Structures are given as structure tokens and as C-alpha cells.
Amino acid sequence: MKILFLVESLRAGGKERRLSSLINNLVSRDNIELELILFDQEIHYEILDSPKFKVHIVKRLFKKDILSVYKVCKICNKFKPDIVNPWGIMPAFYSIFLKFLFRIPILNNQITDAPLDVRLGVHDLTLFFSDLIISNSKAGLYSYNVSSKKSVVIYNGFNFKRLNNLIDPNFIRQKYNLSNDLIIGMVASFSEFKDYNTYLKSAQLILKKHNNIKFLCIGGGDKSDYIKSVKKEFLNKIIFIDKQRDIESLINVFDIGVLSTYTEGISNSLMEYMALKKPVVTTLCEGTSELVENNKSGFLVQQKNPVMMKNCLETLINNPNLRQEMGECGRNIIEKKFHFKLMLNYFYKTFKKYSN
């Protein structure tokens, strides 16, 4: 079986982590040859060195450079894959040419989110010409109006090896001046898609009554407006931290994990919280409800409702036993439904089906 993967880069990110893990697993299997086309040299994740795997860097003048199709076709013609597996809209667009020139099925992995308002765009073309659309959530398929007859859900898989070398929690607490406070944290980009405003409002409501709690806000992006929204009296209790490479060690000191968001597929942050046995409080949307069992592994709250979020957080703050029970339940869900091995096996079976 020969598989040609296409992705923009292997920079730090959930999609890129999944793809690199998938490649590493497939390389170890018999009768498989893999090649990967990258359009950017940025590689954050380690790929096993193997004679059965080759990486190509296709440089473009700009992101939507259609002339790159020629280079992609040249690679494909030499490799002669059984399947082309693009991860992203432009990689999927290039794959359309491979489908028609070389009669190769497209197994399209471009859906990794679940936006509220999906308008007409290039994605309609790439989804139409795909032989199979693979999404990491039911919510994503629903958002993009993809037929169940042409799609499959393969959930993100959490690799528990990521938890093997966590930094000492005492070091983390000392580094960020967390002392012995109860820690509530949110890991998400500072962007229009995440609702830090609701999280920060609920945090300040809680801090009016509780003095032994600190709130962490961890992610990339412009934080300035969010920092301005925090009252001066709470600035030493609400800590803003840039995106971290070793995020698991930071989450490990959380007592409660929060994700306040407007739309979501299967959240990597929620998976990390749950794998580390943290109870979660997250806003209700299609993707979060696929992952979190309300009142069992955490609480699903209404969007833009800081009072409801505050109440759920206070329930957990005041009940250590409930925190432990919900944390254990969350870990159970990840192990049974979102385990790394399950994801890899589903991909392998899917690829095998379309390569025959």
C-alpha cells in the first residue's frame, strides 16, 4: 500500500501532531510505503527515519500558488500512490489534479473544526471531489453539510506517552508563583473563536469571594485587550502565559480545566485536561458534547454565560471529591473512546479499504 500525504507544514498543532503520529505508526507496519509533501519547511514533530518514508518540500511563491500543482504531480507520477491523503484545504485542492490525472482516490482530512457560519468557498470544491471525507468530529461534518454516505469520523487519539516525562509540579508552581493556591486554567488561542471574555468575567466573580485561587490563561495571540479587561485588584490572581511547548506539565498543576469557546470540533485542550484527570467546565457546542459527559466528567455551560460558568466552577471548588470523581471519569472516556491506538487502527483500516 502506497500513501501520499499532503499538509502545509508540521508546525506545532493538533492536526500536525496527529499526522506525524499516524506516519510514524504506519511506517512500522509491513507492506506500506509513504511519502509526504510539505509546503513549508517548519517541522516541529519528529518523524521516524525509514527507507519506507520520504519527505518532499514544495516551495511556493504564495499560499494559493496554483503553479505548485506541477511539482506535486511530478512527485506523484514518480511515487505512484494508491491513495492521496490531504490535510488542509490547499493540499486537498492540489489533490484534485492527482485524482483526475492519475485516477487516485482522495481521502480528505481537511475538516478539523466546526465553524458556525460556513460560506461558499474552495472547501466546497475539494469536498465535492473527495472520495471520502475524514473528520475528527461529527460536529465538523454537520457544519460543512457533508453526507454521512461520503464521510467517516475518526476521533483524535491521545497518546499517553506524552505524560511520561512531566516536569515536577512544584517547579511549575514556583516558576509561575502559584504557591499552594487552587488552580483553574484555560488553554486556548487568544482569537475570535475562543471566548476568553466569559472565562475572565466568571474568574473575577469568583475572586470577589475566594482569595486562594489563581486563574491561568495560556495561549498564543494578542492578549492585550483581555489583560485590560481585568480589574487591577485581580491582576495578581489572573495570570497570562504564552503558548507553551510542554503544555502537559502546566495542565498537570490545574485543579480544574476550562474551555470557553464559540465553536469547536474535538478539542485537544479538553482531551489533555481529561487525560490528566482534571474535571472540566466548557461551553456547550456540538464538538464539546461529543467529548464531555455533562455532570459526569465535567459541566457543559451555556455560551456567553459567566454566571453559569461561575456556579459550575464554584461547585467544583467547594467539592474536592467531585473534582476527583469527574477527573477519573474523564480519563476513562479518553482511554475507551479517544485512545491513540484506536485512532491509528481506524486510519489503517480506512486506508486499506480504499487501496484495494
C-alpha positions in Angstrom: 0.0 0.0 0.0 1.4 3.4 -1.0 0.0 6.6 0.6 0.9 10.2 -0.4 0.2 12.7 2.4 0.0 16.5 1.8 0.0 19.1 4.5 1.1 22.7 4.8 3.7 22.0 7.5 4.4 20.0 10.6 4.4 23.1 12.9 3.2 22.7 16.5 -0.5 22.0 16.3 -3.1 19.3 16.9 -3.6 18.4 13.3 0.2 18.2 12.7 0.7 16.1 15.8 -1.9 13.6 14.6 -0.5 13.3 11.2 3.1 12.8 12.4 1.9 10.1 14.8 0.0 8.4 12.1 3.0 8.4 9.8 5.3 7.0 12.5 2.8 4.2 13.2 2.2 3.3 9.5 6.0 3.2 8.8 6.3 0.4 11.3 3.7 -1.8 9.6 4.6 -4.2 6.8 3.9 -3.6 3.1 3.4 0.2 3.4 5.3 2.9 1.6 4.7 6.6 2.5 5.7 9.9 1.0 4.8 13.4 2.5 4.6 16.7 0.7 5.2 19.8 2.8 4.7 23.3 1.5 6.6 24.8 4.4 9.9 23.6 6.0 8.7 24.1 9.5 8.8 20.7 11.3 8.0 20.6 15.0 7.3 16.8 15.3 9.9 14.1 14.9 9.3 11.6 12.1 11.0 8.2 12.1 13.9 7.7 9.7 12.9 4.9 7.5 13.6 3.7 3.9 9.8 3.4 3.5 9.2 7.1 4.1 10.3 10.2 2.1 9.6 13.9 2.6 9.3 16.4 -0.2 9.4 20.2 0.3 7.4 22.0 -2.4 8.2 25.7 -2.2 5.5 28.2 -3.3 5.6 31.9 -4.1 2.5 32.4 -2.0 -0.1 30.1 -0.2 -2.5 29.8 -3.2 0.2 29.3 -5.8 -1.5 27.1 -8.4 1.8 26.6 -10.2 2.9 24.3 -7.4 0.5 21.7 -8.9 3.1 20.8 -11.5 5.7 19.9 -8.7 3.1 17.9 -6.8 2.1 16.0 -10.0 5.7 15.2 -10.7 6.2 13.7 -7.3 3.0 11.7 -7.6 3.9 10.4 -11.0 7.2 9.0 -9.7 5.8 7.6 -6.5 2.5 6.2 -8.0 0.5 6.1 -4.7 -2.7 4.1 -4.2 -4.2 6.9 -2.0 -3.7 10.6 -1.6 -4.5 11.9 1.9 -4.5 15.7 2.1 -4.7 17.6 5.5 -5.9 21.1 4.7 -7.8 23.0 2.0 -5.0 23.9 -0.3 -3.4 20.4 -0.1 -6.9 19.0 -0.9 -7.2 21.4 -3.9 -3.9 20.1 -5.3 -5.1 16.6 -4.8 -8.0 17.1 -7.2 -5.5 17.2 -10.0 -3.9 14.0 -8.8 -7.3 12.3 -8.7 -8.0 13.0 -12.4 -4.5 12.7 -13.8 -3.6 9.5 -12.0 -7.0 8.1 -11.0 -6.1 8.1 -7.3 -8.9 8.2 -4.6 -8.8 11.3 -2.3 -9.3 10.6 1.4 -9.7 14.1 2.6 -8.7 15.1 6.1 -9.3 18.9 5.8 -12.2 19.1 8.3 -10.7 19.7 11.8 -13.1 22.4 13.0 -16.8 23.0 13.3 -17.5 26.7 12.4 -20.9 28.2 12.9 -21.1 30.0 9.6 -19.7 28.1 6.6 -19.9 30.1 3.4 -19.3 29.1 -0.2 -15.6 28.6 -0.8 -12.8 26.4 -2.1 -13.7 23.8 0.5 -16.9 23.1 -1.4 -14.9 22.1 -4.4 -12.4 20.0 -2.5 -15.2 18.2 -0.5 -17.2 17.5 -3.7 -14.3 15.8 -5.5 -13.2 13.8 -2.5 -13.9 10.0 -2.4 -14.1 10.0 1.4 -14.1 12.9 3.9 -12.5 12.1 7.2 -13.4 14.4 10.1 -12.3 14.3 13.7 -15.9 15.2 14.9 -19.5 14.7 13.9 -19.8 18.5 14.5 -17.4 19.2 11.7 -19.3 17.1 9.2 -22.5 18.8 10.3 -21.0 22.3 9.9 -19.8 21.6 6.4 -23.0 19.8 5.4 -21.2 16.6 4.4 -23.3 13.5 3.7 -22.9 10.5 6.0 -22.6 8.3 2.9 -19.4 10.0 1.9 -17.8 10.5 5.3 -16.4 8.9 8.4 -15.4 10.2 11.8 -12.0 9.2 13.2 -11.7 10.9 16.6 -8.4 12.4 17.7 -6.3 9.9 19.7 -4.4 10.8 22.8 -1.0 9.3 23.2 -0.5 8.7 26.9 3.3 8.6 26.4 3.1 12.4 26.4 2.6 12.2 30.1 5.7 10.1 30.9 8.1 13.0 31.5 6.1 15.7 33.1 8.0 18.5 34.9 7.8 18.4 38.7 4.6 20.3 39.7 6.5 22.1 42.5 8.8 23.6 39.9 5.9 24.7 37.8 4.2 26.3 40.8 7.4 28.1 41.8 8.0 29.3 38.2 4.6 30.9 37.9 4.3 32.0 41.5 1.3 29.8 42.1 2.1 28.9 45.8 -0.5 26.5 47.2 -3.5 28.1 45.5 -6.2 26.1 43.8 -5.5 26.4 40.1 -8.1 26.9 37.3 -6.7 27.1 33.8 -7.8 27.6 30.2 -5.6 26.6 27.3 -6.7 28.2 24.0 -5.5 30.7 21.5 -6.4 34.4 22.0 -8.6 34.6 19.0 -12.1 35.4 17.8 -13.0 31.7 18.0 -12.4 31.4 21.8 -14.4 33.2 24.4 -11.9 34.4 27.0 -14.3 37.2 27.9 -16.7 34.9 29.6 -13.9 33.0 31.3 -12.4 36.2 32.7 -15.8 37.5 33.8 -16.5 34.3 35.7 -13.0 34.4 37.2 -13.5 37.9 38.6 -16.9 37.0 40.0 -15.2 34.1 41.9 -12.2 36.1 43.0 -14.6 38.5 44.8 -15.4 35.7 47.2 -12.3 33.5 47.1 -8.7 34.6 47.8 -6.9 31.3 47.4 -7.5 30.7 43.7 -5.4 31.6 40.6 -6.6 31.5 37.0 -4.3 30.7 34.2 -4.8 31.9 30.6 -2.5 30.1 28.3 -2.2 30.5 24.5 -0.8 32.4 21.5 -2.1 35.6 20.1 -2.7 39.1 21.2 -3.6 39.2 24.9 -3.6 43.0 25.4 -7.4 43.6 25.3 -8.0 40.7 27.6 -5.4 41.9 30.1 -7.1 45.4 30.0 -10.5 43.8 30.9 -9.2 42.5 34.2 -9.6 44.8 37.2 -6.3 45.8 38.8 -7.1 44.1 42.1 -7.2 40.8 40.3 -4.2 41.1 38.1 -2.0 39.1 40.5 -4.6 36.3 40.5 -5.2 36.0 36.8 -2.0 35.0 35.0 -1.5 35.3 31.2 1.0 32.9 29.7 2.3 32.5 26.1 1.8 29.3 24.2 3.9 26.5 25.8 5.7 23.6 24.1 5.4 21.4 27.3 1.7 22.2 27.9 1.0 18.9 29.7 3.2 19.9 32.6 1.3 23.1 33.1 -2.1 21.4 32.8 -0.8 18.9 35.4 -1.0 21.6 38.1 -4.6 22.5 37.2 -7.3 21.6 39.7 -10.0 22.4 37.0 -9.7 22.8 33.2 -11.9 25.3 31.4 -12.6 25.8 27.7 -14.8 28.8 26.9 -15.5 28.8 23.2 -18.0 29.6 20.5 -17.4 26.7 18.2 -15.3 23.5 18.5 -14.6 20.2 16.9 -12.8 17.8 19.2 -10.7 20.0 21.4 -7.1 19.0 22.1 -7.2 21.1 25.3 -10.2 19.2 26.6 -8.5 15.9 25.8 -5.4 16.9 27.6 -7.4 18.0 30.7 -9.3 14.7 30.8 -6.2 12.5 30.2 -4.6 14.3 33.2 -7.7 13.6 35.3 -8.9 17.2 35.5 -12.6 17.9 35.8 -13.7 20.3 33.0 -16.1 23.2 32.6 -16.7 24.0 28.9 -19.3 25.8 26.8 -21.9 23.7 25.1 -21.4 23.2 21.4 -21.6 20.2 19.1 -17.9 19.2 19.4 -17.6 19.6 23.2 -20.7 17.4 23.8 -19.1 14.6 21.8 -16.2 14.6 24.3 -17.6 15.7 27.7 -20.3 13.8 29.5 -22.3 16.5 31.3 -22.4 16.1 35.1 -20.1 13.1 34.8 -16.7 14.2 33.5 -17.5 17.9 33.9 -20.1 20.6 33.2 -21.4 21.9 29.9 -22.5 25.5 30.3 -24.4 27.9 28.0 -22.3 30.1 25.8 -21.6 33.7 27.0 -23.0 32.9 30.4 -20.3 33.9 33.0 -22.7 33.4 35.9 -23.5 29.8 34.9 -19.8 29.2 34.4 -19.0 30.7 37.8 -21.6 28.5 39.5 -20.2 25.3 38.0 -16.7 26.3 38.9 -17.7 27.0 42.5 -19.4 23.6 42.7 -16.0 22.1 41.9 -14.0 24.5 44.0 -16.1 23.5 47.1 -16.1 19.8 46.4 -12.7 18.1 46.1 -14.3 14.6 46.0 -16.4 15.7 43.0 -13.3 17.0 41.3 -11.6 13.6 41.7 -14.7 11.7 40.5 -15.1 13.8 37.4 -11.4 13.6 36.7 -11.4 9.8 36.9 -14.5 9.7 34.6 -12.8 12.0 32.1 -9.6 9.8 32.0 -11.9 6.8 31.4 -13.6 8.4 28.4 -10.2 9.2 26.8 -8.9 5.7 27.4 -12.0 4.0 25.9 -13.1 6.3 23.1 -10.2 8.6 22.3 -7.1 6.5 22.7 -4.2 6.9 20.4 -4.2 3.3 19.3 -7.9 3.4 18.3 -7.2 6.4 16.0 -4.3 4.7 14.3 -6.2 1.4 13.8 -9.2 3.3 12.3 -7.0 5.1 9.9 -5.2 1.9 8.8 -8.4 0.1 8.2 -9.8 3.0 6.2 -6.6 3.3 4.1 -6.6 -0.4 3.4 -10.2 -0.4 2.3 -9.5 2.3 -0.4 -6.2 0.9 -1.6 -7.7 -2.4 -2.8 
